[in-house]
Amino acid sequence: MSIKERVKEYKKELVLQKVAQLFESQGIEKIKMAEVAKQCGISVGALYKLFGSKDELFYEYVRFEMERFHQRLKEAFEHLSTPQERLLHYIRQLFATFIAKRRLLEDTLAVDPLFLAKLSLHERQALHPIYETIAQELAKLPNLRIAPLQAAILLKSHLYGYIEYWLLEGGELMNKSEEAYKTFIEGVGG
């Protein structure tokens, strides 16, 4: 990677750190690219050179957040000794992330019924390392009846069911961590 490309990536990361604060406090729809540029201290033209559109900026933000999530997950796993502890930590970290981003989730763009499907297609590279990390832990469980990677993807869907129920019905999401783990493990046989 050239120095110019590295500088561009560094600028993108700085903008994405600021965008995370804006999106999470104000939502996606209300934020204009001019406001993002102003908050970042750059021109609108410079912002568009980094991100060709607001949609691209949003998907880059999601990728950025996934990478940060994965990094925190790996760091936590270094201090946990069993697959069960690691999987429970993953569930708690995922639930905590959604709780922290509730304002963003209430935005109509993020709750588009096809959003997760679009995201999975658009951000496959960002999701795959998370799936692989979880699949490695699932592979260590005895009696797993399906392929570990398939189980990791199913676990994500299982947890999103808990998250969607929480968004619709309220209550305490974090209190459902162990239940989510147990019901999933019973289903896939770990």
Buried (B, 14 or more C-beta within 10 A) or exposed (E): EEEEEEEBEEBBEBBBEBBBEBBBEBBBEEBEBEEBBEBBEBEBEEBBEBBEEBEEBBBBBBBBBBBBBBEBBEEBBEEBEEBBBBBBBBBBBBBBBBBEBEEBBEBEBBEEEEBBEEBEEBBEEBBBBBBEBBBBBBBBBEEBEEEBBBBBBBBBEBBEEBBBEBBEEEEEBEEBBEEBBEEBBEBBEB
